[in-house]
Amino acid sequence: MRTVADLLHDYQHIVEELTLVTGSGGAFEVVVDGEVLFSKKAEGRHAEPGEVLARFRERCAQGVPVYER
């Protein structure tokens, strides 16, 4: 859930929709606009802290400022 909190904290001003889907077998995938940013199954490991957020920034939010409080 840390990944969700990080994404919403930094990019709530550009995220239009976020859906959590429960699964089985410990599956964990992050998909944005049809593109897989991280897949536990494909990579064979858990995401490192901040890794998914970094991938989101790189692929989806270059040049987008972090949300200011």
C-alpha positions as CSV (number, residue, x, y, z in Angstrom):
1,M,0.0,0.0,0.0
2,R,3.0,2.3,0.3
3,T,3.2,2.5,-3.5
4,V,-0.4,3.8,-3.7
5,A,0.2,6.3,-0.9
6,D,3.4,7.6,-2.7
7,L,1.7,7.9,-6.1
8,L,-1.2,9.8,-4.6
9,H,0.9,12.0,-2.4
10,D,3.2,13.2,-5.2
11,Y,0.8,13.0,-8.3
12,Q,-2.7,13.4,-7.0
13,H,-3.1,16.4,-9.3
14,I,-2.6,14.3,-12.4
15,V,-4.0,10.9,-11.5
16,E,-7.5,10.7,-12.8
17,E,-8.3,7.1,-11.6
18,L,-6.6,4.5,-9.5
19,T,-7.9,1.0,-9.1
20,L,-6.7,-1.6,-6.7
21,V,-7.5,-5.2,-7.8
22,T,-7.0,-8.0,-5.3
23,G,-5.4,-11.2,-6.6
24,S,-4.1,-14.5,-5.4
25,G,-0.7,-16.0,-5.0
26,G,1.0,-12.7,-4.1
27,A,0.7,-11.2,-7.5
28,F,1.6,-7.5,-7.7
29,E,1.5,-5.4,-10.8
30,V,1.3,-1.8,-11.5
31,V,-0.2,-0.9,-14.8
32,V,-0.6,2.7,-16.1
33,D,-2.6,3.3,-19.3
34,G,-2.0,-0.3,-20.3
35,E,1.7,-0.3,-19.8
36,V,3.2,-2.5,-17.0
37,L,5.5,-0.5,-14.8
38,F,6.2,-3.3,-12.4
39,S,5.3,-7.0,-12.2
40,K,6.4,-9.1,-9.3
41,K,5.8,-12.2,-11.3
42,A,7.8,-11.1,-14.3
43,E,10.7,-9.7,-12.3
44,G,10.6,-12.5,-9.7
45,R,10.9,-10.1,-6.7
46,H,9.2,-7.5,-4.7
47,A,9.6,-3.9,-5.7
48,E,12.3,-1.9,-3.8
49,P,11.0,1.0,-1.7
50,G,10.4,3.9,-4.1
51,E,11.0,1.8,-7.2
52,V,7.5,2.0,-8.6
53,L,7.3,5.7,-7.9
54,A,10.6,6.2,-9.8
55,R,9.3,4.2,-12.7
56,F,6.1,6.2,-12.8
57,R,8.1,9.5,-12.8
58,E,10.3,8.3,-15.6
59,R,7.6,7.0,-17.9
60,C,4.6,9.1,-17.1
61,A,5.5,12.3,-15.2
62,Q,8.7,13.7,-16.6
63,G,8.6,17.4,-16.1
64,V,5.4,17.2,-13.9
65,P,6.0,18.9,-10.6
66,V,5.3,17.0,-7.4
67,Y,2.0,18.1,-5.8
68,E,2.5,21.0,-3.4
69,R,0.6,21.1,-0.1
